[in-house]
Each structure stands twice: as structure tokens, then as C-alpha cells.
Amino acid sequence: MTFSISIVICTHNRASELKYCLRSIFNYSTDDIKEILVVDNASTDQTKNLITNFSKKIPNLRYIYEQKQGLPYARNCGWKNATGDIIYS
């Protein structure tokens, strides 16, 4: 039995750290990963532009904007939008 995996990454104004996180994921095999969701929790930095650039390299990368600031809002948003059988946050 195989399961599809969704990775949910919540972030707020941490584009530079997010870049390293995405590079790390990109260096591993993503065959078992159905999607990688980055939930932008009301960031005002370059998070959206970073995701746009990385989505050219990682086709299953999705950007979601959550305007209500706070980790619980971001996690719930990611969980509601994830389509995998297993959700890793």
C-alpha cells in the first residue's frame, strides 16, 4: 500500500531561511511527495517571489497566502488545502 505525502511549510517573513529549506527538499528525491505547500502567513518580505522562482524547479510546490497571522491559522490553512494521504507539517 502506498500513500501520498503533503509537506506543509508555514512561514512569516523568513524568506532567507525558507530558501535553505526548499533547497534541502529539492536535493532529496520527491517521488513520494505529492505536494509541498508553503503557507505564507501574512509575510511582507520576498516570500511570494521566492516561491515563484522555486516552483520552476519543484513542480509540485504550491503557494498559499493566509492573511490571519499566527501559526495555528497557517497550519489549519495548510491542512485544509493539502491533498495527500499523510500531511507533514
BELSUL-V734063 format. One record per helix or strand. SS is the DSSP state (helix for helix, strand for strand). FROM is the first residue (numbers start at 1). TO is the last residue. If there is no record, write none. Layout:
# BELSUL-V734063
SS_FROM_TO ; SS_FROM_TO
This chain:
# BELSUL-V734063
strand_5_11 ; helix_15_27 ; strand_33_41 ; helix_47_54 ; strand_61_66 ; helix_71_81 ; strand_86_88
